Amino acid sequence: MLKIRVFETFAGIGAQHKALKILKDKKILDFEIAGTSEWDMWANISYNAMHHNSKNVANKLDDETINEFLCKFDHSSDSKTPISNSNLVRKDRKVRELLYSAIKNCNNQGSILNVKGAELIKNIGEFDMLTYSFPCQDLSVAGSLHGFNQGMAKGSGTRSGLLWEIERILNELCSINKLPKYLLLENVRNMISERHKADYQEWIDFLHELGYNTQTYVLNAKDYGIPQSRERVYALSVRGEDKLFHDTYTRTGLIREKKNPTDISKKLKISKKIYEIIKVDYNHAKYREEAIESTPNRTPSRKTMYSCNHKLFSLSEEKIIESNNGRKIYSVDERSNGYFLNLCRTITTKQDRHPNAGVVDLCGTSLEKLENKAKYRLLTPRETFLLMGFSEKDFDNIKKLDLIKNSILYRQAGNSIVVNVLVAIFNKIVEMEENKNV
């Protein structure tokens, strides 16, 4: 069985780790996370909760030791701006213990700005794959609505421009002959739009100079066993396999060939229907509490949100959707006696917004008459994690910390990658390696 060592940059909550673990459990691919690079303190704590069961290696250490260690790194509490050391050391002891533990357990190398090639190899050893899902804010269509969308141009100084820190690291690794064989990129569809494709072509040209061929895919989560319409760009680069692996992107744009990774979600039993994800059993105490927390106050703007966004669930067929050219596009769940829309829109970092991924109708349910509350609710943080391919156990491991606010959980889900799509991409690597040996 093939085994790969992986360095996760912009690691977030570890969607790559989750996908690799699924394949390992199915005895398809073995792996080791050699190290991560992530400066978002809450993402690091969630990563440790999901992938290391919140293993605490700092509970017997004194404050001075913990603080001295943490202050060696750059951290952010909002994933955008750094937090000062003075504010960091004033965080609750539990937070600092968990953050210390997360860095140690994940072999976290800190902010991408501080990762140096030779030092990286010294700290984590040689590795086979580097993953880089760099920030999308300056590329996304949603970002442009808020005055962003400045792009990922080299030297732009934008958050999306952090892509070029990967260029620096790869050049440093090349100088010591330690380049990984595989690279995996993920970002928004707009990255290869007319506005940004010249920057992407510059990136592809750079990878060519280092000996990488790159296949660029536009993949949608709905085609990989997840009921979410979420289209993203993925780029798998392979070094030294010219005869087996050819580019699918040129100066004229994306070449659409039948090279997309194959969906294996049903085979691995990780595909989900939306009625398995949206929790409408409000007799279940946990789901009821989370639903109430996700029900907004009754305001005029929330009425607009209710009327203008997809109803993901309703007890009334008419409130879901009438039809699509006569073809019904919803599912019936006998347990709830209700109707579910087959797909939600893209999960973003906020749900209390317009437009959003969709809302859940509360009319006719036991939550319909909550005082001063709307007659619908938003997706709960749990549901957004499930719609990204994580499990309820994963989410509960974070939730039981009783530490991370819902607004941060929404952000973590919206910034993550759909696990099922990554499973298909990693499986493509396995297939390529197997075919090479035939």
N, C-alpha and C positions, 0 to 999 in steps of 0.2 A: 504494500500500500504506500502510495506516494506521501511524503511528509514535507511540509514547507514551514520555514520560520518566517514570521511576518512582523514588520514594523508598521504600526498604525499611526499615521500622522493625522492631525485634526480628528482625533479618535472619537470624540463625542462620547456616547454611551455604549459604543462597541458593537455596532451592527455587524461588522466584519467578523468579530470574535464569535458572535451568536451564530452566524451562518456557517462558519468553520466548525463550530461545535456540533451543529446538526449533522454535517457530513461525517464528522468523526464518529458520532454515535451510530450512524448507519454504516460504518466501516467502509466508507468511500474514500476519505482523505484524512490523513493525520496532520496535525499542525501544532505549532507552538507560537504564542505571541512573545516575540523576543523583547519587545518594548513598545511603548506608546509615546505620543507627543500630544499633549492637550493642556491648555491653561485654564479652562473653565472649571472652577473648583467644584461646582455642583454636578457637572457632567462626570468629573472624576469620581465623586462620591457615589453616584448612581452606577457607574461602570463597576466599581468595586463591589457594590451591593449585588448586582446581577451576575457578575462573572466570577467573583471571589467570595460570595456570601457574606459580604461586609466584614471579612476577617480583620480583626483589630490587632495590630501589632504595636500599638502605642499606648495601650491602657496602663502599662506599668512605668511609663516614662514620665519624667518631671516636665513641667511646663517649659522650662528653659531649653531643654533638649529638643522638644517638639517645635518650639518657635524658631530656634536657630536653624533647624533643618528646613522648615517651610519657607523661611526668608531667603533661602538660596535660590528659590524659583520665582518666576513671575506668575501671578494668579489674577483671575478675573471673576467677579461675582455675577456679571451680566453678559459674559462672553464677548463684550465689546471693548471695555476699558479696563486698565489694570487697577487692582486694589492696592492701596499703600500697605506697607508692612505694619505700620502703626494700627491700621484698621484690622488687618489680618489677625494680629496677635490678640486683639480684643474680642475675637469671635469666641463663642461658647466652647468650652473644653471638648465637648462631644464632637463638634464640627472639626476642630483642629486634629483630634485623634483620628477621625475617619479620613480626613484629607491626607494626613501623614501616611496612614495605612494604604490608602488608594495609590499614592505615588510609589510606595515601596512594593506593593503587591503587583502593580502593573508595570513596574520598571519604567515609570514615566520619566521622559527626558525633559519635560517642561515645554515652554513655549517654542514653537517652530523657529522663532528668531534666534534662539540660543543653541540650536542643535548644530553641531560641527561634525563633519564627516569622520575624521580620524578618532575623535573623542567618542563618537557614536559607536564605532566598531569596538572600541575599548570597553564601553559600558554594556553593550548588549550582544556583542559578537557578530559574526557574519549572518546575513539573513537573505532569504530567497525572494521576498516580495515586500514592496513598499506600497501602502495604500494612501491616497490623498484626496479626501473630499473637502477641498478648501472652501472658504466662505462664499456664499452665493449672493450676498446682499447687493453687490454692485453689478450683478448680472441679471437678476431676476426681473420679470415683468412687474411683479408686485412691488419690488423695490423702486422701480421707476415712478410709480404712483406717488411715492413719498420723497421724490427729489434725488434718488440715488441713481443706480444704473450707470455709473461712471466706468464700469468695465474692469478688466483684468490686465490692462496694458502694462507692459514692463515699465517700471519706474513711476507708475501712477500713484503709488502710496495708498491705494484702496485696500480694503480688507480682502477683496477677491484677488488683488494683486499679490497676495501672499503665495500664490502659485509659484512665483519666481524664487521664493525661498527653497522650493523643491529643486529648482534648477541649480541653485548654489550648492545644495547638499549633494545632488547627483554628481556635479563637477568635482566636489571634494572627494567623493567616494571613487570616482573614476581615477583621480590622481594617485590613489593608493591601490588601484585594481580591486576594488571591493563592491562593484556595482551589483545590485540584485538582478535576478533574471526577469522578474515580473514587476510591473507597475500597474496599479489600478486606480483610475480616476472616477469620481462621480460628481455631477453638478447639474444645474438646471438646464432645461432644453434651450433656453435663450443663449447659452454659452456659444452655440454654433450658429446663431442667427447672423444675418447680414452685418449687423452692427459690430459683432465681436469675432467673426470668423477669421479675420486677419491675425488677431492675437492668438487664436487657437492654432492656426497654421504655423505661426512662429514657434509655438510650443512643439508641434509635431516635427518641424524641421530640426529643432534642438535635439529631440529624442533620436531622430535619425542619425545625427552626428555621433551619438553615443552607441549606436548599433541596435536601436530598438525599432521594431515594426509595431504599428498600433492599429487595432481594429476599434472603430468608434461605433457605438450602438445607441440608438434611441429606444429605450425600453419602458414599457408601461406596467405598473404593478398589477393592473387588472388582468394581464396576460400571464401572470405568474402566481395565481392562486390567492390573491389578496383583493378584496372588493373595494378597491380605491383606484380612481382614475388619477394616476400620478406618473407623468412622463418625465424621465430624466435621461441625461447623457451619461454613458459609461464608456470608458476607454481602457482597454486592456492592451498593455504593451509587453512584448516579449523580445528578449535580447538573444541574438545568435541563432534564430530559427527561420532564416529567410525562405527556405524551401517549404516550410510548413505553415507559416503565419505571414499573411500579406496585409498591407494597409487597406483601410476602407474609407480613407479621407484624402482628398486632393485639394488643390487650390480652387477648384470649382465647387467644392463642398462635399457633403456626405455621399458616399457610394452605397446605395441600398442593395445589398446582396443578401442571400439567404445564409448569412453567417451568424445570425443572432443566437445566443445561448438558448438551449432547449429547456422548456419548463419541465421540471421534475417534481413539482410540489405535490401532485396527487400521488405519485409513486412513493414519495417520502412521508406522505400523510401530514403535510403542513399547509395544505390549501384550506381556506376558510370561506364560508358563506357569511353574508352580512348578518344574518339572524343568529349566527354563533358568536358574534362580536358585540352587537348592540344589546346592552343588558336592560331589559324591560320588565324583569321580574322584581317588582318593588316590594314584594314580601320578603325578599332576601335583604337582610339588614345592611350588609356592606354595599350592595348595589343601590339600595334606596338612599343611603346617606350620600353616596357619591353623586347620585342623580340630583338630589336637592342642592348640593353644593354647586352643581353645574346649571342650575336654573336661574336665569337672570331676573332682575327686578322688572316690573311692568312699567315700561316707559314708551313714549311714542316711537323712538328710534328702534326699540326692540320689536314693536309691532311690524315695522317695515322689514326687519330681519326675518320675522316669522313668515311674512307673506311672500318674500322674494327669494328665499332659499329653499333648496330641496328638503322635503320631509323624508327623512331616512326611515321613519317608522310612524305609523298611525293606526288607530283602530278602524279608521274609515278609509276604504280604498280610494275614494275621491280626493282625499287630502294628501295622498301620496303622489299620484300622477294618474291622469286618465289613460293615456296610451301614447304610443309612439308609432304613428302610421298604422294604427290598428293593432300593433304588437305590444302586449303588456310587458313592462320592464320592471316588474316587482316580484318579490317572493312572498308566499304565504307561509306563516309559521303557526301550525295548529296549537302549539303550547300557549302562545300569547293571544290567539284569535286575532292577530293583527297582520298588517302588510308592511313589508320591508322593501325599500328601494334597493335594487341589486348592487348599485355602486354609490360610493360617496365621492365628493370632489377631493382634491388634494388636501392632505393634512398640512396645515401651516403652524406657525409658532403661537398663534392665538386663535381661539374659537369664537370669542365674543367680538365679532367683527362682521362686516358685510362687504363682499360675499364671504361665506365660510364653507366648511366641508359639508354642511348640512345640519339640520336640526331634528330633534325627536319630539313628535307631537305628544302632549300630555293630556289632551282632551279625552275624557272618558276613563282616565286612569285614576288611581288613588292620589296622584300628585296634582290633579287638575286644580284644586282649590287652595293651593298654598297662598297664604296671605301676602298681598302686594307682589306676587311673583307672576311671571309670564306663563302662558299656557303651553309653553314648549321648553325644552332644555337643549343645551349644547351637548356635544360629545363630551364624555367624561375623560379625564386623563388616562384612565385604564383603557378605554375604548380606542383612544388615539395610539397607545402603545401596541394594542392588538392589531390595529390597522397598519402598523409598520412591521408586523411579523414577529413581534416579541410575544411571550406567553404570559398568562396571568401570574404564574409563579415569578417570572422576572419582575413584573410590576409590583407584586406583593413584597418582594425582597427590598425594593426601594421604599415602598409605602410604610413598611413596619418600622423604618427608622424614625418616622414621625418628625421629619426634619425639613423636607423639601416642599415648598409651596406649590400649589396647583399651577400657578402661572409659570413656574420653572419647569414643571413636568410637561406642560404643553410645549414649551420651547424645546425641550429635549426631544420629544417625539417629532415635532415639525422639522427639526434640524437633522434628524437621523436619516438612515437609508433603509429602504424596504428589504428586509432580511431575505425573503424568498428570491428576489432578483439576484442578490449576491450569491445565494446558494447555486443558482443556475450558472453564474459566471465562474465560480470556483470549480464547479463540475466540468465546465468546458476545458479548464486547464487539465483536469484529470484525463479527460478524453483525448486531448492533444498529446499528452505524455504517453498514454497507452498506445495510440496510433503510431507514434514515433518508434515504438519498440516492436511493432508487428512485422 
